[in-house]
Amino acid sequence: QSHASYRWSQPRHRRGGVVRALDERLLEALTPAPAETEVEDESGVGEIEDGGEREGRDGVANIVGPSEAHEQPKSRRRQQQEEEDAAAERTRFKLINGKEIFQEKTYLVGVECKKAASDNFSIEESLKELEQLADTAGLMVLGSTYQKLSSPNPRTYIGSGKVAEIRSAVQALDIETIIFDDELSAGQLRNLEKSFGGGVRVCDRTALILDIFNQRAATHEAALQVTLAQMEYQLPRLTKLWTHLERQSGGQVKGMGEKQIEVDKRILRTQISTLRKELESVRKHRKLYRNRRRSVPIPVVSLGGIYKCWKKYTLEPLNWS
């Protein structure tokens, strides 16, 4: 044997503390390290004993720490939620007369006056009719409510308790539009929009009907008539559309100037005057064509009716004769 092997074969009690330490380090170096146990789940991500994760992609093992492994499922869930929200937004478009109408989430409100006659429509029937009108306009009705009052509140049309109840429903259902089953004044619209928040639009039955007519207007004259009616309806209620009611800053000599609402009303009156002139021109043009048709000695007969089959069977004998 060599001298080195002879030294290591000496008894342990003859060696000092330094020799014992070297012997222990040599034994640790010669002992094989335990292999890392890896458990693979269905998603293809392997868990390691130290709490991290290993992802195998294309034969390459990537070690992912516990914090990163916890964030990845959250990011996947967040991305999946965003995709579902985007798909839900796309399904809220409704095709009406060749136009895509966005279905706003709507809440209906009515008031049953105690002084009303008993032979009139009940509040339930009136709200049901209002729901059908909202569906015709392309709105998505999520709920409705009503209140019995001796007379409508001149400030908010409904009581303060009912306003708080509707505000809770708006927050819970994410309501975008509130429709009242009666005509509201400019002050009532302004106070209700302040109570429900700036992101909620408040309108009444008249505005809803005008919106339906605007969607169904097929001819140029009909479109002009509906636009004129909407502008005349909005003129006294223009205050609810503006929050920047500060005065315009004039020159140093002229002072503060006029309010922004006054400028907006003047612009709206000018547009109303222009629409009336254009509508009158269309009526003159239509009257000219009517007189030209009357000058031809051939009678013109119109056949009207609800059912197409009835008109068809009535018109066929006339064609053969």
VENWOTA-V509604 format. One record per backbone hydrogen bond with DSSP energy under -0.5 kcal/mol. NH is the residue of the N-H (numbers start at 1). CO is the residue of the C=O. Records with the same first field share a line. If there is no record, write none. Layout:
# VENWOTA-V509604
NH: CO  CO
This chain:
# VENWOTA-V509604
6: 2
7: 3
8: 4
9: 5
10: 7
14: 11
15: 12
20: 16
21: 17
22: 18
23: 19
24: 20
25: 21
26: 22
27: 23
28: 24
29: 25
30: 26
31: 27
39: 47
41: 45
44: 41
46: 44  54
47: 39
48: 52
49: 37
51: 48
53: 64
54: 46
55: 62
56: 44  54
57: 55  60
60: 57
62: 55  60
64: 53  62
69: 65
70: 66
71: 67
72: 68
73: 69
74: 70
75: 71
76: 72
77: 73
78: 74
79: 75
80: 76
81: 77
82: 78
83: 79
84: 80
85: 81
86: 82
87: 83
88: 84
89: 85
90: 86
91: 87
92: 89
93: 90
94: 101
96: 94  99
99: 96
101: 94  99
103: 92
104: 102
106: 140
107: 177
108: 143
109: 179
110: 145
112: 147
113: 111
114: 149
116: 113
120: 117
126: 122
127: 123
128: 124
129: 125
130: 126
131: 127
132: 128
133: 129
134: 130
135: 131
136: 132
137: 133
138: 135
139: 134
140: 104
141: 139
142: 106  140
143: 106
145: 108
147: 110
149: 112  147
153: 157
157: 153
158: 156
163: 159
164: 160
165: 161
166: 162
167: 163
168: 164
169: 165
170: 166
171: 167
172: 168
173: 169
174: 170
175: 170
176: 105
177: 105
178: 201
179: 107
180: 203
181: 109
182: 180
189: 185
190: 186
191: 187
192: 188
193: 189
194: 190
195: 191
196: 192
197: 193
200: 197
201: 176
203: 178
205: 180  182
208: 204
209: 205
210: 206
211: 207
212: 208
213: 209
214: 210
215: 211
216: 212
217: 213
223: 219
224: 220
225: 221
226: 222
227: 223
228: 224
229: 225
230: 226
231: 227
232: 228
233: 229
234: 230
235: 231
236: 232
238: 235
240: 237
241: 238
242: 239
245: 243
248: 258
250: 248  255
255: 251
260: 246
263: 259
264: 260
265: 261
266: 262
267: 263
268: 264
269: 265
270: 266
271: 267
272: 268
273: 269
274: 270
275: 271
276: 272
277: 273
278: 274
279: 275
280: 276
281: 277
282: 278
283: 279
284: 280
285: 281
286: 282
287: 283
288: 284
289: 285
290: 286
291: 287
292: 288
293: 289
294: 290
295: 291
296: 292  293
298: 296
304: 302
311: 307
312: 308
313: 309
314: 310
315: 311
316: 312
317: 313
318: 314
319: 315
320: 316
321: 317
